[in-house]
Amino acid sequence: MKKKILLPMAVAVVFTFGVITAVKAEIFVGIASPLSGSAQTTGEQQEIGVQAAVDHLNKMGGVLGQEIISISMDDACETRQAKAVARQLVNEGVVFVAGHLCSGCSLAASKIYEDAGILMISPASTNPKVTDEGGPNVFRVIGRDDQQGTIAGNFLADKYGAANIAIIHDGEAYGRGLAEFTKLQLNKQGVQELVFAKYIRDQKDYQSIVGKLVENKIDVLYAGGYEADIGIILRQAKKELPDLQLVSGDSLVSPDFQLYAGEASEGTYFTFAPDMRLNPEAEEVVAAIREEYGFEPEGYTLYGYGAVQAWAQAVNKANSLDLKDVTEALKSGTFDTVLGTIGFDEKGDVTGISSFVWNVFEKQGYVPVQ
C-alpha cells in the first residue's frame, strides 16, 4: 500500500480483558526519490520498482505478518530537500528507506537515518563515500563510481587516446566524483584531457561550457552529471562540433536523455549496471510491472525492487525490525532477488552483481555494446 498524504502512524487498538493495548498494525517504509527536476525520470523508475515490490509483498502477507505502507517523497536530487525528506520520514516512523537515488542526497540523509535507527538501501547512489563514510545502516544494490570511473578511463584511453578529450561535471557528489575517477584512470593510462571543467545544473543554455569545448576543438566529451543537463549540452555542442563523441555514466539510462539531446544522442556510449530485465529471476516481475503499472521496468526499476526484497528477507531472517538485527542479517546472509542472489560486504556494498557494462544509444533507444 502506498501513502502519499503524510499522516500519523496508524495503530490498532486491541481490547484484552478490559485492558487497552496499542499494537503496531503496519510497517512503514520510505521511498526517497527525485520526482521533480533533472533526474525525475530515473527517480520515477526507482519509485515504481520499490512500490511494486511493496505491493507484491503485501499480496503474500506482508512482512512479519504485517502490511507494509510506503510513503513516497520527492527530494528533487537536492541535498537540502533530502535532509527535509529524511526528517519527515523519521517523523512518520519508517523503519526502512529505499533511496536515495542521487549520491549527494544519500550522503546528506544517511546520518539522519542512522541517528533515528532507520535502515537505508540505495538502489542507485554510486559515489564511494555513500558506503565508505556512511554508518552501519547504509547499504546499496548498485556498484561504485571508483569502479565505473576506472572502466570509463580505460575506455577513453584505449579508444580515444589520440583525440582531444574533455571531462566535465556538474559539481555535485555524483557527477564530480564520477568525472574525477574517470580523469584519474585516464591519466594513469598516460592520456591527459585538454579540458576539465564544471557546469551549473538545471540551465536552459550551456554556451559557457560549450564555448570551452569549441575553443579546444574537442573530439570526445566525458560528462559526469544528470541526463537532462547532459542532453542539452550535447545538443548545443553538436551545432558547432558535429562529430563530437559523448561518453558518460549511469544517469543516462533514461528516455529523458534522448528527449533533450534529440538526434545528437545517437552513438553516445554510457556505462550502467547490468540490465536486470534479462535475468531469468526477474522474468515474472518484469511482466507484472508491465501489466500492472503500464511501465517499462528499465534503468533503476528492478534495482529498487531488489532493495526491498533484500530488506524483507533480512527482516524475516532476523524475525525483527530492529536496525541492529536487520543489518546483521544483511551482512551475514544471501538474498534471492530479481538482481540474482546477492549479499553485502562489511561496508554495505552489494556482492554477487557485476559492476558496470557499456551501452550505446541508437535511434530507438539504448542497447548493450556487443
N, C-alpha and C positions, 0 to 999 in steps of 0.2 A: 504494500500500500504506500502511496505517496502523499505526503502532506506538504502543500505549497504555502498555505497560510499558516504562519507560526503561532501555535497555541501552547499553553502549559502542558506538561507531560500528563498523559492520561493514566489514571489508576482505576482499578476495580475495587469496590468496597464489598467485603465479604462478611456476613454475619455468622458467627460461630458461637452457639450457646450464649447469646446475649452480648458477645464481645465484638466490637467493630474492628476489623483488621484491614489495613490498606495493602493490596497486593499489586505489584507491578505487572500489568497485563500485557504490555507491549515493549518491544525493544526498539529504541530509536537510533537510527544511523543517519549520518550526514552525507550529502553529496555536494562537494565543493568544486565548482567548475566555472570557467568564463562563459557566461551565457549572453554576453554583450561584448562589443569591442572587436579587435582584430583577430582574436583567437576563438570567436564564438562558435564556429562550425566544429572545431575539434573539441571544444567544451561540450557541445551537444552530443558528440559521439560518446564521450565519457559518461555523460549523464544517462543516456539511453541504455548503455551497457550495464551500468550499475542498477538502474531501475528494473531492467529486465531480469537481472539476477535476483533482486529482491522479490519481484512478483513470482518468479518460478519457485523460489524457496518457500514463499507463503503457500503456494499451491500444494507443497509437500509437507506442510505442517509447521513452517517457520523454523526457528532455531530454539532449542531447549523447550520446545512445545509452546513458544510464544510467537505472536505475529510480529513481523518487522515493519516498522513505519519509517519511511525515508523522508528526509527533509532536504530539499534541494535549494541551494543558494548560489547566487551569482557573485564571484569575486572579481569579474571583469579583467582578470590577469593583471591586477594592480595590487601591490603589496599592502597599501593602507586598507583597501577594501577587504583583502584577505584576512587581515587581523580582525576587522569588524565581523566578518563572517565567522571566524573561529570563535570569537567571544559569544556570538549569538548561538552557535551550535552548542557551546558549553552550557549556556543558559537553558537550552532546550533539553539538556540531559542526554545527549547522544553518547553512545559507548564506543562508536567506531565512525571514522570519516573516510570515505572513498574519495581521495583527492589529495592535494590539489593537482590541477593539470600543469600550470606554469611553475617552473622551478622557484622563481622569486617568491611566489605565493606560498609554496610548500615551506620554504625557509622562514618566511615571516610568521607562519601559523603554527609550525610544529612545536615550538616551546609552549605556546598557549595550551595546546592539546596535552603535552607532557605534564604540565602543572596540574591539569584537570583529570589526569588519569585516563586519557582517551587514546585509543589506538588510531593510527593513521597509515593507510596504504595508498600510495600514489600509483595510478595506472600510467603516468606519463612524465613525471618530473625526472629529467635525466642529469641535471647538474650533480657532480660528485658530492658536493657539500651537503646535499639533502640527507644522505646516509652517513657520510664521513663525520659531519658535525651534529647531526640530529640525535635525539635521545633514543632510549631503548624502545620507545613507542613508534618509531618511524620505519616504514618498510616501503618497498616499491616492487612492481612486477614488470619493469622495463629496464633496459641497460643504462649505462652511464656515458656521459659525454667524453670522458677520457678515452673510452673505447671508440666512440663514434668519431671523435676528432682524429684519433690515430688512423682509423680506416680512411677518413677523408683526406688527411695529409698525405698518406701513401698514394692514394688515387691521383691526387693533383700532381705529385712528383712524378709518378710513373707515366701518366697520360699527357700531362701538360707542362712538363718540367722546363721546356724551352720557350714557353709562352709568357706573355705579360700577365701576371696574376695579381688580382686584388682580393683582399679579405675585408669584409665589412660586417658590422654588428650593430644592434640597437641599444647597447649599453646595459641591457637587463641581464639578470643572472644566467638565464638560459642562452640567449644569443651571444653575449660577450664570452661566456665560458666555452661555448662550442667553437667560436672563432679562435679563441686563444689556444685551445687544444689542437685545432687544425693547423694553426700557424706553427706551433711548437714542433709538430711532427713533420710538417713540410720543410722547416728549417733544418731539422735533424737529417733530412734526406739531401741536404746540400742545395736546396732551392730557396731563394729569397723572393718574397712578394714585393711588388712595386708600391702597393698601397695597403695600409692597414688603418681603417678609419671607422668612425662611429656615425650613425644617423639617428634621428629622433623618430620615435614610433608615432603611428596614427596621424600621419600627414597626408594631405592631398597631392602635394607636389614635393618631389625629392631632387630638384635640379641641383641643389648644393652638392650632394653626393654623386649624382650623375655627372656633374661637371668634372669632378676629380677623375672619374673613370675615363671620360672622353679625353681629358688633358693628358693622361698617361697611356692612352691608346691600349686600354685593357682588352685582352683576348678572353680571359677566363675570370669569372667572378665567383667567389665563395661568399655566401651570405648566411650569417647567424642571426636568427630572429623569427618573426611570425609571418604566416603565409600572406596576409593581405599587404603588409608593407613590402615584402619581397616581390610580390606580383606586380605592384605598381612601379617599383624601382626598375624591374626588368623591362616592363613595357616602355617606360620612358627612356631607358638607356638604349634600347634597341633601335630607337628612331635615329640615333647618331652612331651607334655601333651595331649594325645589323647582324654581324656574325658573332656577337658576344655569346659565350657559353656560360650558363649558370649551373653551379653545383651548390647543394645546400643540405640541410638536415631534416630531421623527422617531422618538423612542423608543417612541411609541405604536403603531408598526407591528408589533404583536404581539397574538396572541389572548389573552395574559395580561391585557391592559388590560380587555377585556370580562369576563374571568373575575372580576377583582377588583371592577370597577365595577358589574357587573350591568346592569340596565335603565337605570341612570343614565348609561351610556356613550352612549346614543343621542343623536345630534345634536352630538356632540363633533367639533370641527374640529382637524386637525393637519396639519403640513407633513411631507412626506417627499420624498426623491429620486424621480425618475420610476420607475414600476413597470416594471422591465425584462422582466417576463413578456410584455409587449405588444410587445417588439422582435421584428421578423422574424428578426434574427440569433440570438435566443435560443430560437426555437421548438423545435429538436431537443433542446437541452439541458434545457429545461423538461419536455418529455415524458420524457426519460431519467431525470431526477431523480424525477419522479412514479412511474415504473415501477420503477426500480432501488432507490430508497430509501424508497418509500412516503411521500414528504414533499412538501408543497406548497411550492414554491420562492419564497415571498413574502419581503417585507422585505429583509434583508441577504444572502439566499442567493446571488443572482446577482452581487451586488457582491463577495462572497468568491470566487466562480468567476472573475469578470473580473480580480480582482487576480492570481490565479495565472496566468491566460492572459497578462497583460501581462508578468509576470516571465519566464515560459517563453520568450516570443517575444523578449524583450530578451536573454536568455541565448543563445539561438540566433543572434541577430543579432551579438552580441559574440563568439560562439564561446568563451565564457569564463564562469566562475562568480565571477571576481574582482569585488569590490564596485565598484571604480572603473570597470571596463569596463562592468558592467551598468548602473550609474547613468548613465553617459554615453549608453548605448543608450536608456535610458528617456527621457531628456530630449531626445534628438535624433530620436526616431522616432515613428511612429504604430502602433497595435496593433489588430487586428481581434478584437473580443471580443463576448461576449453583451451588453455595455453599448453596443455600437456601435464605431465607430472612435474610439479615444481617444488622447490624448497627455498629457504632463505639462509644466508650466512650470518655471522655474528653482527655485521653492520646493518643487516636488514635488506641487503641486495638480493635479488632473486637469483636462484640457481635452477638449472635444467632448461634454460632457454638460450638459443643463440642470440648474440647481441644485436648486430645491425646488418642489413643486406641492402644492395643497391636496387633502385627503381629508376625508371625513365618515363617522362611524360610523352605520350603520343597524342594524336588529335582527340581521341575519345577518352583519354584519362591515362593514368599511370599503369605500368606493367613492370614486373620484375625483370632485371637485366639477366639475360641468359649467359 
